[in-house]
Amino acid sequence: MMQTVTFWFDCTCPFAWATSRWMKEVEKVRDISVEFKPMSLSVLNDGRDLDPDYMEMMKANWGPARVAAKIMLEAPEKIDAYYTAMGTRIHGAGEGGKKGYGAYDDIITAALADAALPAEFASVANTEEVDEDLRTFHHEGISEVGDDVGTPVVKLGDTAFFGPVITRIPTGEEAGEIFDAAVRLAQYPYFFEIKRTRTEMPQVRDN
């Protein structure tokens, strides 16, 4: 029986990207289907008193997340393709970390074309037209895990977690074995978290 894994993402988050590419590898070796849904670091950090440089990145991050919400509303079958097209540019090609409203507009336009989505979807990137819907999608994921998290949020069976956080992307049977272990942990109702100090950022640049 095919298992659905629900995966809440922000296009700009390198940790979500690494974990999502692992999930795509797992789809090749396990009977699972990954259902992607948007969440937003900009929504998560809205109104917080954080480092000014970081908050400039949060301004830029609104655009990709708003477009993801538009796609989820009108063409949800394309959300995976949009995320892949965005992530390949932002993370694979090293075009992330942009600052200021509208900074990802060119990447959004290219990603919509790659995903065979209407170019006019980009129009919501710099408006508040879908913000209520984006917040709803975001809070759907957050409600599964609590407030003290970021992206990704991954639901395995009946249980969701922030993470798993990985910095390299396992492939083949190793990807499946790590997934099996994560599912087994999720099945134990009293397991909540496991953590250690991270010593590197995700290594996801295309060579």
C-alpha positions in Angstrom: 0.0 0.0 0.0 1.5 3.3 -1.0 2.3 5.7 1.8 1.8 9.4 1.5 4.5 11.7 2.9 3.3 15.3 3.4 6.2 17.8 3.0 5.8 21.5 3.9 8.5 23.6 2.2 9.9 27.1 1.6 11.6 27.3 -1.8 14.5 29.4 -0.3 15.4 27.1 2.6 18.5 24.9 1.8 17.6 22.5 4.6 14.2 21.9 3.1 15.7 21.5 -0.3 18.2 18.8 0.9 15.5 16.9 2.7 13.1 17.1 -0.3 15.7 15.7 -2.7 16.2 12.8 -0.3 12.5 12.2 -0.4 12.6 12.2 -4.2 15.3 9.5 -3.9 13.1 7.6 -1.5 10.3 7.6 -4.1 12.5 5.5 -6.3 13.1 2.7 -3.8 10.0 2.7 -1.6 6.3 2.7 -2.2 5.7 6.3 -1.2 4.2 9.4 -2.8 5.4 12.9 -1.6 2.8 15.6 -1.3 4.4 19.0 -1.3 2.7 21.9 0.4 4.0 25.5 0.8 4.9 27.1 4.1 6.9 30.3 4.5 9.8 31.5 6.6 8.6 35.0 5.9 5.3 34.2 7.6 7.1 32.4 10.4 9.3 35.4 11.1 6.8 38.1 10.4 6.9 40.8 13.1 9.9 39.3 14.9 12.9 41.5 15.9 15.7 39.7 14.1 19.0 40.6 12.4 18.3 43.2 9.8 20.2 41.3 7.1 18.1 38.2 7.8 14.9 40.2 7.6 16.0 41.6 4.2 16.1 37.9 3.1 12.7 37.4 4.6 11.4 40.2 2.4 12.8 38.4 -0.7 11.3 35.1 0.4 7.7 36.3 0.2 7.7 36.1 -3.6 8.5 32.4 -4.1 6.2 31.4 -1.3 3.3 33.5 -2.6 3.6 31.9 -6.0 3.7 28.5 -4.4 0.4 29.3 -2.6 -1.1 30.4 -5.9 -0.1 27.1 -7.6 -1.4 25.1 -4.6 -4.8 26.9 -5.1 -5.1 26.6 -8.8 -2.7 23.9 -10.1 -1.7 21.7 -7.1 -0.5 18.9 -9.4 2.3 21.3 -10.5 3.6 22.2 -7.1 6.3 19.6 -7.2 7.5 20.8 -10.6 7.6 24.4 -9.4 9.5 23.6 -6.3 12.0 21.5 -8.3 12.5 24.3 -10.8 12.9 26.9 -8.1 15.2 24.8 -5.9 17.4 23.8 -8.8 18.2 27.5 -9.4 18.2 28.8 -5.9 20.2 25.9 -4.4 21.6 23.9 -7.2 22.9 27.0 -9.1 23.7 29.0 -5.9 21.2 31.8 -6.6 19.8 31.9 -3.0 20.3 34.4 -0.2 18.7 37.3 -2.1 17.5 40.3 -0.2 14.6 42.7 -0.7 11.2 42.5 -2.1 11.1 41.2 -5.7 14.6 39.8 -5.6 13.5 36.4 -6.9 11.2 37.7 -9.7 13.4 36.5 -12.6 13.9 33.1 -11.0 10.1 32.8 -10.5 9.4 33.6 -14.1 11.9 31.0 -15.3 10.6 28.4 -12.9 7.0 28.9 -14.0 8.1 28.3 -17.6 10.0 25.2 -16.7 7.0 23.8 -14.8 4.6 24.6 -17.7 2.6 27.0 -15.5 0.9 30.3 -16.5 3.3 33.2 -16.5 0.7 35.4 -14.9 1.0 33.4 -11.7 4.1 35.5 -11.0 1.9 38.5 -10.5 1.1 37.5 -7.0 4.7 37.6 -5.9 4.7 41.2 -4.9 1.1 41.6 -3.7 -0.8 40.4 -0.7 -3.4 38.7 -2.9 -2.8 35.2 -1.7 -1.3 36.0 1.7 -4.3 34.7 3.6 -4.1 31.4 1.8 -0.3 31.2 2.3 -0.7 31.7 6.0 -3.4 29.0 6.0 -1.0 26.5 4.3 1.8 27.5 6.6 -0.2 27.1 9.8 -1.5 23.8 8.6 2.1 22.5 8.8 3.0 24.4 12.0 -0.1 23.0 13.7 1.3 19.5 13.2 4.6 20.2 15.1 4.3 23.3 17.3 5.8 26.8 17.0 9.5 26.3 17.7 10.4 25.0 14.2 11.4 26.1 10.7 11.4 24.2 7.4 10.9 21.5 6.4 8.0 20.0 8.2 7.5 16.4 7.2 4.6 14.2 8.1 5.3 10.4 8.2 2.1 8.5 8.8 0.2 10.2 11.6 3.2 12.0 13.0 5.0 15.2 11.8 8.4 16.5 12.6 10.6 19.5 11.8 13.2 17.8 9.6 14.9 15.4 9.3 17.7 17.9 8.8 20.4 16.5 6.5 23.4 18.2 4.7 24.1 15.5 2.1 21.5 13.7 -0.1 21.5 9.9 0.3 20.6 7.9 -2.8 19.5 4.4 -3.7 18.9 1.9 -1.0 20.6 4.0 1.6 18.0 6.7 1.1 15.3 4.0 1.6 16.9 2.7 4.8 17.2 6.1 6.4 13.6 6.7 5.5 12.6 3.4 7.1 14.4 4.4 10.3 12.6 7.8 10.3 9.2 6.1 9.9 9.9 3.7 12.7 10.8 6.6 15.0 7.6 8.4 14.0 5.5 5.3 14.9 6.6 5.5 18.5 4.1 8.0 20.1 6.6 9.1 22.8 9.5 10.1 20.5 9.8 13.8 20.0 13.3 14.9 18.9 16.9 14.0 18.4 19.6 16.6 17.7 23.3 17.3 17.6 25.4 20.3 16.6 25.4 20.8 12.9 28.9 21.3 11.4 28.1 22.2 7.8 25.4 23.7 5.6 23.6 21.5 3.0 26.0 20.5 0.2 23.5 20.8 -2.7 25.3 22.8 -5.4 25.3 21.2 -8.8 28.8 20.5 -10.1 
